[in-house]
Amino acid sequence: MSTFKDFKLKPYILEALADIRFNQPTPVQEKLIPLIAAGRSVVGQSQTGSGKTHAFLIPIFNQLQAKNFAVQAVITAPSRELAEQIYQAAEQIASFSPEPLHIQQYVGGTDKQRQIDKLHHHQPQIVIGTPGRILDLINSQALKSFTATTFVVDEADMTLDMGFLNEVDKIAATFPAQLQMMVFSATIPQKLEPFLRKYMNAPVIEEIPTETVISPTISNWLVSTQGKDKNQLIYQLVKDSNPYLALIFANTKQRVNEIADYLTQQGLKVAKISGGLSPRDRKKTMRQIQNLDFQYVVATDLAARGIDIAGISHVINTELPADQEFFIHRVGRTGRNGLSGIAITLYEPGQEKEITELEKLGITFEPKQLKHGELVDGYDRNRRAKREKTKKALEPKMVGLVKKQKKQHKPGYKKRIRTAIQTDERQKRRIKQREDMRQQRKKNRDDNAHK
């Protein structure tokens, strides 16, 4: 496997990667960074958590001209939270640059007039934001996007799902003909293909397979809702699981409200994240969740996608999502940084086919059932079909392997989660301190220049 040094990166980029303990490139980074560095337009199809953010940020910074005070790269993301994640990653790299680099984030729910006023004085070198706000600033003739030579569309499938492809199309139309374009997406829906053909001439298309779609540190438990009151079942599951932090998914905003209201009535402290929240309420709720004011968070897929909440020990799917990709995104919120996680999925008897389709992705479910208020091993829903195949007794070695796989949270897991979060927070504080120092040095240089 190659190392980041093999990509002939600027020294400060290598320092930035070492600071966040990025030692080896992921498969998507190993394949795409050389292509992007060579100026090729690419379509990268890869799952969440594959490292695609740095796959495009690293070559963008490596070719960035610090002395050129014009827009050089524009990056769109379909949600504020995704844009914030990309912005934080970009700021972390920029904080190691020996020369000041100007990066700006533009998302809805922020002061547009203030952004316009600032743009009249100077342009950012890298623009990161949501399609609607970026297009607003372009239409206001404040953001001079026509100087950019690089355009990144992150989470293109989600951009399409949320109805932002028209805005992205209009942004793309403002760029020069010689444009390097990068599109990243977990899937390539058919409706996205006309857009790709319109702006991308013979792009390199790379589909990066993942060894496992679900982290091996996650236990996937499957619980049937047959004959049970669903809200009562959800309450028993979240109460008895004693999570550090539980993320509870529902398919609709209405169902989120129903579940959150029911759990609150039972005396639990519950936060909810759905499309109905104003930007201010959303930011306040996220701050409260990060401060652990809530132990339970109920959310829809689109509202929660892109939100990075540290320390999620349990994910509960109160219903199967219509899209398998959403299931992957949901479950992938737990079991991070080598910590164990539990994902509990509720299903109805008529949803056998959907469960089977998920199993084809390599997901292994452990059947569970509530018995006397306790979640215990349940019956395999396919036990009748498998009965003939399992008549032969297992060898002692196989019995041991099966028992080993039936893992649960070990004692002290909450302490390990807290330690992991504290380590992450210390790292973020160090990055913030460096950024403050960089900003202060820049301010001092500007003050001296005006004397």
N, C-alpha and C positions, 0 to 999 in steps of 0.2 A: 504493500500500500504506500502511496506517496505521502509526503508531508507538506505543510503549508509553505515551507521553504522552497519546495520544488517549483512553486508557481511564480518565483521571482517577484515577490511582493516588496513594497517599500518597507523599510525597517520599522516604522512606527505602526504599521498594520500588524506585523508579526508580534510586536510588543502588546498591542491591544488584544490579539487573540490569545496570547500567553496569559494575559491578566484574567481572562474568563475561562482559563484552562481548556482552550480549544487546541488540542495537540495534533489530532489526526483529522483530516477532512472526512466528512460523511460521503457516502456514494454519490449523492446528488451534487455535492461540492466538487468532488474529484472529477466528475464527468463534465460539469458545466463551466467551472471557473476558467479552464484553458480555452474553451470555445468562446466565452464572452470576452475574455482578454484578447482574443484574435479578432474581435469585432463582429462576430456572427450574431444574427438574431436567433433566439432560441424559444422553443416551447418546452417547458419543463413540467412533466406530469409526475407528481410525487405526493406522498401522503404527508399529513400534518406531523411535525416533529422530525422531519427528514433533514432539516438544516438549510432549507431553501432560502431563508432570509439572508443568511451570510453568503449563500451561493451567488446572489446578485450584488450585495453590498460590497463584498471584498473587491471584485474587479472594478466596480464603480469608483471606489476610493483610490484604487491603484492607478486609474487613468485620470483622476480629477486634477485639474490645473488650479493650484492654490492662488496663483496670481491673476487668474481670469475671474473677475467679479460679475459673472453673468450666470444665468440658469444653465446648468450643464446636464442635469438629470432630473426627471420627474417620476415619482413613484406613487401609484394609486393603490388604495386598499378600500374594501367595501364598508368597513366600520371604523368608528373612532378608536376602538380598542386595538384593532389590528394596526391602524396607522400609528398609534402610540407605541406599540411594541417595536415596529420598524424604526421609529424615530429614536427610541431609547437605545436600540442596537447601533444605529448610525452615530448617535452622540458619543457612545462609548468608544467607538473607533476614532472619531474626530478628536476626542480628548487627548489622544497620544500624538497628534500631529504637531510637528515643530512650528508649523505655520497655522494661523487661525483659519478655520474653515467655517463657512456660513451655511447652516442647515436650518430650514424652517418647516414647521408642521402646520397644515391648514385643514381644519375639520369643522363640521357644523357645530353650532352651539357656542361658538367663540365670537369675539368682537371683530366683525368683518371690516368695519370702518377703520379701526386701529391698524389692522393688517394692511389695508390699502394705503394708509398714510405712511407706514413704514416702507412699503414697497416703492413708493415714489422717491425715497431717498437711496435705497440700495436693494439689489436683487439677491436672493439666496442662490448658492451654487447647487444645492440639492433641495428639491421640493418633495415633501412627503405629505400625503393627505387623502381625504375622501374625494371622490370624483365631483360631487356637487359643489363643494366649496372651492376646489381648484378651478373649476370651470367658471364660477362666479367671479373669481379674481382675474381670470383671463378676459372675460367679457367686460369687466370694469376697466380694462386696459392698464391694470396695475401690475399684473404678473406677466413678464415678458417671456413666455414659454417658447417663442420661436427660435431662441438661441440654443435650446436643448438638443443634444445629439443622442441621448439615451432615454428610453421610456420603458418603465416597468409596470405591468399590470399584475398585481398579486391577487391570489385567490379569485381567479377569473370566473370559475363556476359560481362562486358565491356572489360575485358582482352581477352576473346574469340573473341569478335567483332573486336578488334584491331589487332588480329593475334599474341598475345604474349603467348598463352597457351603452345606452344612448349618450350619456354624459362622457363616458370614456372615449366613445367614437368622436365626439366633438373636440375633445382635448387632443386626440391623436391627429386630427385634421390641422392643428395649428403648428405642427412640427415640420422641419425641413424634410425634403425628399430623402436625403441621406440620413436615415434614422436607424439606430440600433434598437430593436424592440425585444423585450423579454416578457413572456407571458407564463405565469406559474399557476398551476391548477391541480387539484386532486383528481379531477376528471375533466374530460373535454366533451361537453355536451354538443349535440349536433347544431343547436342554435348559435353556438359560439363560432362555428367554422366560417361563416361568411365574413365576420369581423377579422378573423385571422388572415383570410385570403386577401382582404382589402388592404391591409397595412403591412403584411409580412411577405417578403419575396424569398421563396425557397428557404424557410427557416430550418434550423436543425431541431428535430423533434426527438426528445429523449424521455422515455418512460422509465423511471427508476423504480424497480421492484423493491418491495420491502420484505425482509425475511419473515417477519411476523407483523400482522397488522395491529396486534394488541401486545403490550409489554408483558413479558413472562412474570413480572412481579404482581400482576393483577389477577385476582380470583374472580371468575365470572359465575355468578350464582343465578339460577333460573327458577322463578317462582310462579306457579299457576294461580290465576285469580278465580278459578272456577268455584262457584258457590260462596264467594266471599264479598263483603262490602269493600269496595276498592279503597275508599278513603280511610276506613278503619285499618285495612291491611297496611297501607302506606304509613300510617301513624305508628303501628306496632313495629314495623321494620325500622323506621328512623329512631324510634325511642329505644328499642332493644339493642340496636347496633352500637350505641355509645360512640358516635364518630368524633374525630377531632373537628372535622368540617364535612358536611354532606351536601352534595350538589344534586338536586332532585329535578329531573327533566320531565316536561310535558310537551305535547305537540302544539297546543294553542294557548293564546293569551288568556282566554276564558278559563281553560283548565288550570293554568298557573294560579289564577285568582282563587278558584275553588279550593285547590289543594292548600294554598298558603292560608286562606281564611280558616279552613278546617283545622289545620295544625296549630294555628294561633289560638283557636277556641279551646284546644286541648292543653294550652298552657306552654307551648313551645315558642321560643324566640325565632321567628322566621323572616327572612328577607326574600323579596321576589324581584326578578329581573325580566322585564318583558318590553315589547315595543311601545307600551303605553306610558313609560316613564319619560319625563322631560330630561334634557341633558343635565340640568342642575340636580334633580332628584337621583338620576343615575349615578352621577359622580359621588354624591353624598352616600348612597347605598354602597357603592364599591369601597369607599373609605371605611365605612362601618364594618363591612365584611373583612377587609384586610386587618382591622383592629380586633377581629374576633368578637364583635358585639353580637353576632349571630352564629349559631351552630348549624343552622339549616338554611339553604338557599334554594328557592324554587325558580326555574327559568325555562324559557323556550330556547330552541336551538339557535335561531338567528340572533336573538338578543344576547345569548351567552357566548356565541362563537367569537373567538379572539380575545376573550377575557381570560387573563392569566391569574388565577387565584391560587396562592401558595397554600400547601398543607391540606389539600382535599384527600381525605382518607376513604370516603365512600361516594360512589355515584349510584343513584337510583333512577332507573328508567321506568317511569310509571306507565308507559305505553311504548310500543315499538315505533320508531320513526318511520316515515314513508320511504326515506332514502337511507341505504346502508351506510353511506358516508357519514351521515349524522350520528349513527351508532358509534362509529369509530372515533369521531370527534368527542362524543359524550364520554365514552369509557376512558379515552386517553387523558382525561383531566386528572385521574388518580394514578397511583403507581409511578410517580415521576422521581427522578434523581435516585433511582435504586431503592426507593421505599416501597413497601407493600401497599396494595390497595384492594378494595373490594367493590365490584360493580354488580348490583342486583337488578335484574331485568324481570319485570312482570309481563306475563303474556296470557292471552285468552286461548281456550281450547281450539278455536278456529284458526289460530295463527301458526300452526305447525310448519307450514310451507316457508313462512318468513324466517322462522328459527333455523330451519334447514339451510336456507340460503346464506344466513350468517355463518353457519358452521362450515360451509364451503369456502369461506374466506380464511379458514384456519382457526376460528374461535371455538374453544372448548368450553361448554357450559357444564356446571355442576348443579344437578337438580336439588332443590331445597324445598322444604315445606314448614309452615308454622304449626307447631304442636305444643299445646299447653303453654302458649306464649313464648316459645323458644324456636329459633330457626334451626332445624335439624336436616340431615341428609334425606332427600326425597326419592321418589321412584323415577327411573329413567322413562321418559315418555315413549321411547321406542322399545321398551323392554320385551313386548310380545314378539316383535319382528326379530329381535336379537336373541331370543331364548334358545333357539336351536344352535346358534353359534357359540353360546357360552356354557354349554353343558359340560364341556371338558374342564377339569379343575385347573386353576392357574398354578404355575410353578411357584415355589417359594420366593424366588428372586422377583417375579412379576408382582406378587402380593406386596412385597416391600416397596416396589416402585409406585404402585397404586396408592399405598398409604402415604408415601412421600409427597405425591401430587396433591393430596387433600390438605393443602396448607391453609392456615388461618392466620390472623394477626398474632404475632408473638407478644408476650408481655413487654411493656416498655415502648411500644410503637409510637405512642403519643410523644414521648420524650425524644425519640429519633426524629419525628416530624418537626418538633420545636427546634431541635438542634440544626436541622437542615435549613429551616427558615431563617434562623439567626445568622447562620453562615452566609446565606444569600443576602440578607440585609446588610451585613458588614461589608460585603463586596460592593453592594450598591452605594453604600455611604462613601467608600473609597473612591468610587467612580465620580460621585457627586462632588467630593472634595477637590478632585483633580479638575473637574469641569469649572468649579468656582474659581480655582486658582488660574485656570486658563482665561476665563472671562475677566478676572481682575488684571492679568497681564495685558490682555487686549485693551482694556479700559485705560490702563496706564499709558500704553503706546499711543492710543488715540488722544489722550489728554496732552501728552508731550508733543504730539504732532500739531496740535492747535495752539501751542504756546508761541 
